[in-house]
Amino acid sequence: MRSLCCSSLLANTLKLYCIKMKFPTQRLYSLSRTVHHLNTPRINPRRLHWNSAARPYSTLKRFPLRTAKPLLWKVEYYPHRNFILARLATRLLKIRYLVLGSAVGGGYTAKKTYDQWKEMMPDLTAYKWIIPDFIWDLDEHINFEKIREMFSDAELAKLLPDFDKVGESLNHLKSLLSPGESLYNEIKGVSDLLLLDSAENSTAMKASDTQGFDNNGKQYKKVSDKDKAEQLQEELLRTQLKYQRILERLEKENKELRKQALQKDDKGIHLRKMKKSLIDLYSEVLDILSDYDSNYNTQDHLPRVVVVGDQSAGKTSVLEMIAQARIFPRGSGEMMTRAPVKVTLSEGPHHMAMFKDSSREFDLTKDEDLAALRNEIEIRMRNSVKEGQTVSAETISLNVKGPGLQRMVLVDLPGVISTVTSGMAADTKDIIFSISKAYMQNPNAIILCIQDGSVDAERSIVTDLVSQMDPQGRRTIFVLTKVDLAEKNLASPSRIQQIVEGRLFPMKALGYFAVVTGRGNTNEGIDSIKDYEGEFFQNSKLLKTGMLKAHQVTTKNLSLAVSDCFWKMVRESVEQQADAFKATRFNLETEWKNNYPRLRELDRNELYEKAKNEILDEVISLSQVTPKHWEEILQRKLWERVSTHVIENIYLPAAQSVNSGTFNTTVDIKLKQWTDKQLPHKAVEVAWETLEDEFARFMSEHKGKDHDDIFDKLKHAVKDESIKRHRWNEQAEDSLRVIQHNALEDRSISDKQQWDAAIHFLEETLQTRLRDTESVIRDMVGPDWQERWFYWKSRSPEQHVRNETKTELDRLLKINEEHTAYLANDEVTTVRKNLEAKNVDVDTILIKDTWHQVYRKHFLKKSLNHCNLCRRGFHYYQRHFVDSELECNNVILFWRIQRMLSITANTLRQQLTNTEVRRLEKNVKEVLEDFAEDNAKKIHLLTGRRVQLAEDLKRVREIQEKLEVFIEALHQEK
């Protein structure tokens, strides 16, 4: 009975499993009976006849469910009863294995089927270019909720887009490009095609048959693989354009919202001063570093985008597209970029540009301001180029702000040339190469390599230069310009694909881009160029055939990629540069403390201001000079200037007169001629030289411990330039001529003191001239007998001839002491014959020349003797020398000259103190102002290790401080 219950239970259980596993029901009974009859143990079983009452077993019969009847045979005791359960468990386990095996096999078959379908799905990574990568992070960078709260007013709220729809659109875009069944269903819903892709990203469709059935069961012919690929490509392009328009609309709305936000802040809604933007802080650091030069090998390794390319390759046009304004001078095939131009792009409410050293703002939305900006850039370039050169290494800094601009710093370099043409300096090519290498050798500089797509790639020069500077291509972005012309002119469009895939040039790059920057019309606007670029790539076969990918085209994508790369490089390198400048600052401060412990750290500009104050104080000191000092200096220098003329041209000729009447007549005539032609001009020259000497004396005067010799070179240059610019009053000579003429006309000596002063003046003049004459004669005749004996000196042959000639002329004067100033011809012949008799060969010129000095000495001695006689002649002068053989006309002449000198000195002194000193002070101020604006002049005039060390300290501190501010702002932005 127990066995029958187990059999029934087993049969019901197996039926349930079979129903669950969908086995045929008829097999259940056969299985249950098999288990029952085969596994029922018994002792002494009786063999049944084949025709007995028990029904024979058959697997083809299906027995009805009924209650089991007891067997007719007798059941006895079973000694091996425990094996029944074991055999039953064994059969149950076998059934489980069958079930599990069937499940595993079915799962494997399902997985294999899934894998086959998965292999039939395309490699969707090839179509990620449909949407740029930054779109997936757009919701992270733009806080739509914050923007919604910012514009609470009803009017501004109307301008806001539906942010929920924007989010849904972004999620929809992201879901389209996510791998799996969702993208397959989307593509299938759009195109009703099955996209299959091979391992090599091919677009061939794999189909096993060419027949199919539609929904109504009608038979139709399937589309070929080629047609499916073309249809799919068109669908993808339409999808791309669809979402591109969505992106442009979102970007336009975002740009408008940011512009409104900036305008609100600009109008003073936030009552605070706006801080400088992050890119402006960074640009200031680069401006300081561009002029930095020290002996500590601290190099500028901060990132910037360096735009290099062959001449006329479109470098400037690419930069203008990024800046969204035609800001650079234009030319047709000629060199326009003659100096590096650093352009700092930043976001602002208004599209404007401004130079670093100017406060003028150029509105880039107005054509007249754009023309003025281009003209100003061209003027600055030409002014930076030195004479005899074609290009300059001096950097021109320009800031451009506008809504939607990508923040970065770009440097537009002169185009690389292969040949120096006429009109260029011979070293132009080498200078351009050196400038380009200097910028590109910065390990953190991003190289924007511009290649003209309309010319043969083999003609490119810049690619070799870039590959030398960045052989691994870790910081190079390649840009192919004029793609429209390239597609039109090239017989093999695949050549463009080779270029943008980096397989044509030997150089490597981070990314490759293809852009169109216009149709060649210099007057074309930025908006027109952007429309043309978008229209070209929309219809271009290069994009339709997959040679170019969407993220590789348009200047907009290029600008985004360059900006991302720029800021990535900045974040990686700026702190390292800050540490380098911190170490440099410590070294400089240590050197200053050891060498100049008691001096303040004054840089070149501060030293110049200190020197400027000292120079102005010294100019003011000129007005403190006493009138007596001025007149003494002026009188002495004026007499030194005119004394030779008075002695040689007035006094000596008049002294040859036979009587006083002739003497006075000759003197009056010569004095009149002298006053009319020479004397006033000579007096003004003397006054100007006196002012210059006094100014120089004050400038160079040593001031004891307070004197700083570092200013000497500067003071000397200021003095020379001020004197050079100074011009004496032109009317001074006319008024001075009248005064001098009146002074010389007066002959009345009022007292004995003036008489004695005139005699003293005459004696000093004659004695000075006598000493000069004796010195000349001594040089002519050589050493006398004492020098020859005691100092072992000897005469030269010429001196011997001169000495013999002088001896003969002295004899002639001894014979006739009243001899005239000139030798007669017969006298000259007599002297020559006498010398020939002594075997001394002389000519007439030597005799007359020697006579001039000999007679001059004789005359001066005779005049000095006459002065002694005239000391008591004032009494006779008052009586007009009546009844007296003494004549002192020479004393009267020198009194007149002395009086003229005194009056002239007084007149010049008044003009100096009242007019010329003030004019000189004005000139000095102008010179100092001009020097202050000329940095090269200050560098040349204020030199030395002390100045350079202070300059380096100032700049390093300034750079370090600005870098710290920039790094703090950078961290806050993160």
C-alpha positions, 0 to 999 in steps of 0.5 A: 500500500505504501508503495502504491501511495509513493507511485501515485505521489510520484506520478502527480508530482511528475505531471506537475513538472511536466505541465510546467515544463510543457511535456506531453501529458501522455508520457506522464503515465508511462513514466509513472508505471515504469517507475512503479513496475521496475522499482517494486521489490518483492520476494518470490515473485510469480511470473505472470502469464502473458494473458493474465488479468493484468494489462500489458504495459505500453508507452503508447497507451494513455491510461485514465486516472484511477485508484490503484487496485491491490495486486492479486499475488501475496505480499510477503516480508521484504528483507531488502525494503530499504533499497526502494527509497534509494532507487526512488531518490536516484530516479528523482535526481536523474529527473532534476539533472534532465530539467537543469540540463534543459534549462542550461541548454536553453539559456546558452541557446538564448545567449548565443542568439543574443550575441548574434543579434549584438554582433549584428548591431553597429559600432555606435562609437563611430557615430558619437560625433553627431553630438559634441561631448560637452553636451552631456555635461551641459546640465552640470555647468549650467545651473538652470534653476539658479538662472530661473531664480535670478530672473524673477521679473515677469518680463525677463521670465518670458525670455527664459526657455522651458528648462524642463523641455531642455532637460528632456531634450538633453536626456533624449539626446544622451539616450540616443547615443547610449549603447543597446536596444534603445538606440536600435529602436530609435534608428529603426523607428526613423529609417525603418532599416536594420543597421548592421556594422562590421568590426572595421566600422563598415556600413555593409548590411548582412542579409541572408536572403533577398525576400521579405514580407510586409505587414499584410503578408505581401512579398517584396524585394529587400533593399540592397546593402549599398542603398541601406548604407546610403539611406542610413547615412542620410538619416544620420545626417538629418538627425545630426542637423536636427540636434545641431539646430537644437544646440544652436538654439540652446546656445543662443538662449544661454548667450542671451541670458548671460548677456542680460546677467552681465548687463544687470551687474554692469548697471549696478544692481549689485552695489559692488565693484566687479572683480577682474575675470579669471582670464584677465588676471591670467593675462596680466601675469603674462604681460609682466612675464613678457618683459621679465628677464633675470639672471636666475633662469626663471623662464615663462612656462605658463600656457598660452595658445600660439598660432603659427602657420605659413604666410597667408595660410589663414592664421589671422582669419582663424583668430578673428573667427574665434574672436568673432570680429575682423580686428586685424589688418588685411592684405593680399599676399603680403606680410601683415603680421609684423609683430606678435599680437597677444589677444586675451579673449574673455566674456563680457556684456558688450563686444569691445576691444582695448589695448593694454596700455590704452583706455580707449574702447573699440566697439566691435559692432561698429564698422568705424571702430573696427577700421580704427582698431585695424589701423591702430594695430598696423601703426603699432606693428610698424612702430615696433619694427626697428629701422632696417628690419621687417619684423619685431619681437615686441608683443602687442597686447590686446583684450577682446571681450564679448558675449559667448567668447571662449576664455583663453589667451592667443598669440598671433605670430608672423607667418613663416616664410621660405624666401626673403623677397625684395623690400624685406631685411636679409634676416627676416626669415631667421628672425621669424623662425627665432620668434616662433621657436621662442614661443613654441619651446614653452613646454606648456604652450598650446601650438595651433598649427594652421595649414592652408588646405588649398595648396599642396601639403608638400609646400608647408614649412610650419609642419616641420617646425612644429614637429621639431618643437613638439615631436609627440604632438602632446600640445599641438592642434592641427587646423586645415583652412580653406577646406572649400577650396581644397574640396573644389580643387583636389582631384583626390578628396581622400587626401583631406582625410589623410591630413585630418587623420594625421597620416599625411604629415610627419607631425603628430597632434592632439586633434585635427580640425577643418574650417572655412574662414570666408570666401576671400572677401576682406569686407565679409562679416563674421556672421556671413562667414559663419553662415557660409561655413555651416552651409558648406559643411552641411552640403559637403561630400567630405562630411556625408561620406564620413571623411570628416566627422562633425566634431572636426569641423567649424571654427566653433568646435575648434574654439571649444576644443582649444579653450578646453585644452588651454584651461586644462594646461593652465590648471596643470602648470600654474602652481608649479610656476608659482613655486618656481617664482617663490624660489626665485624671490627668496634668492633675490631677497637673500642677495639684496640683504647681503649686498645692500643691507642699508638701502631701500629696494628702489626699482628703476622707476623709483630711482628715476623719480628720485633722480628727477627731484634731485635734478630739479633741485639743482636747476633751482639752485641756479637762481640762488647764484649771486649777481656778483658771481655771475658777473665775474664769471661772465666778464672773465670768460668774455675777455678770454674769448675776445682778448686775442682779437683786441690785441692782434686786430685793434691794439697792435695795429693802432700802436703803429700809429705815429701820433695819438690822433691816428691811434684813436681814429684807428681804434674807433674804426676797429671797435665800431666794426667789431661791435657791429659784427662779432662782439654781441654774438660772442657775448651771447655765446659766452653767456650760454656757455657760462650757464651750461658750465654752472648747470653742469657744476651743480649737477656733478657736484659731490654731495658727500655721503648723500651722493649716489653715483648711480645717477651720474649718467642720467644727470649728464644725459639730462644736462646735454639734452636740455642744453641742446634744446635751449635757444637763447632769446634772438632779440638779446643780440640786438639790444646788447649791440646798442649797449656795447656800442654806447659803452665803447664810445665813452672815453671819460675816466672819472677818477684815479681809481678807474685809471689805476684799474685800467692800468692794472688790466692792461698790465695783466693782459700784456704780461699774459701775452708776453708769457705766451709769446716767450713760451712760443719762442722757447718751443721754436728755438729749443732748450737754452744752454742751461737746459742743455748742460744740466738736463742733457737736452739738445736742439733739433735741426729746425730749432737750430735754424730758428735759434740762429734766425732769432739771433739775427732778428734780435740784432736788428731790433737792438739797432732800431728799437722803434722798428715797425711791426713788419720787415722790409724786403731788403731786411729779409734779404740781409738776414738770409745772407747773414745766415747763409754765411753761417751755413744756415739755409732759411727761406723767407717764410721762416724769417717772417714767422720768427720775426712776428714772435720776436717783434711781439715780445719786443712790443709787449716789453716796451708796452709794459714799460710804458704802463709804468710811466702811465701810472702817474699820467692821470693828472695829465689825462685830466689836462688832456696831455697838454704840455706833456710828452706822455701819451697814455692812449693805450690805457684809455683804450683798455679802460673803454674795453674794461667798461664794456666788459663790465656793462655787458656782463651785467646785462647778460647776468640780468638776462640769465637770472630773469629769463634764461634760467627759467627757460632752462628749467622748463627744458629740463622738465620736458627732458625728464618727462620724455625720458620717463616715457622712454623705458629704453632710455631709462634702462640705458641711463640707470644701470648696475647690479643694484638697479637690476636686482631691485627690478627683478625683485619687484617683478618677481613679487608682482608675478608671485602675488598675481599668480596667487590671486589667480590660483585662488580664483581658479580654485574657487571656480572649480 
